[in-house]
Structures are given as C-alpha cells and as structure tokens.
Amino acid sequence: MNHRNALLAVLLLAASSLATAQYIWIDDKGVKQLSDRPPPPNIPEKRILKAPGKPMFNPYAPAETEPATASDTVAKPAPTLAERDADFAKRKLENAETAQRAADQARNKAAQAANCDAARKNQQALDQGIRLTTFDKNGERGYMDEAQREDLRKNTQKVLADCK
C-alpha cells in the first residue's frame, strides 16, 4: 500500500509540474492560445499572459507604462461625468432640432400640395368659362368681370408654375 501511495504522489507531482509549465498568450487574431510549448517568436511579450516563471496575468493590476516615443500622441483623458452629460444634452437638443425641421418641411410640403390642388381647380373653372362669384368686404355677392378673371388667371398660372 505504501508503494502504491508513493507512486500515486509522484505521478501527481509530475502532472502538477506539467500543468504549471503552461503558456497562455493572445495570437494575432485576438484568440487566447493555451499550450505547453512557448508561443512563436513574433508574439510580443505584452501579449504573453502566462509562462513558466512569469506570474499569471492580472486584469486589475495597473498597466505598465512603456516609454513614450516621438511618434506617440498624447492620450486625451477620459471625459468627466459633467462633460458627458453636457455632450448628451447637446446631442439631445440637436436631435430635437432635426426632428422639428423635418416636421416643418413636411407641413410646408403638404401646404404647398394643397395650394397647388386649389390652383388647378381654379384654373379649370377659369378655363371652362363658368360664371364666378366674388364676395365684397360686406359679404355681398357679385360676379367677376373679365378684368378680374384675367388677373385671377395670371395669379393662378404663377402659382402653377411653382408646382411640379
């Protein structure tokens, strides 16, 4: 029994040493690789997460700063909560103004279409020679003479020229 326990202990120690000799790295495609062999030489040291003699990667540890080179640009600090809130309010206002402009354009387009329809109906009535009535400022009815009819025809043609 003692020999069997001793053999079992030796096997467990050998297996645990193999488990600690694992390599973990991130390849060029961003996939985490696990192996008992070292990563290829083209993998930079900062992408090797675990190697024998190197502690396991700790995501909560502060990042090591690399020396800045002349080609590095200065990183902009993260915006504060007040700046993010101001940006949100600005975007919200811009979206509201865009929606208001779209609604105004839709109303103007509908009004223009209604004016064009009314102008077409007036033009039809003028072309048919139907006797047209008018109302004065007192609300009394009268009939259009030829001069009034010609003025209305010119105004209607101007409106129809703007319609498409």
Helices and strands as residue ranges (DSSP letters): H 2-20, E 23-26, E 32-35, G 45-47, E 48-50, H 81-128, E 133-135, E 141-143, H 146-162
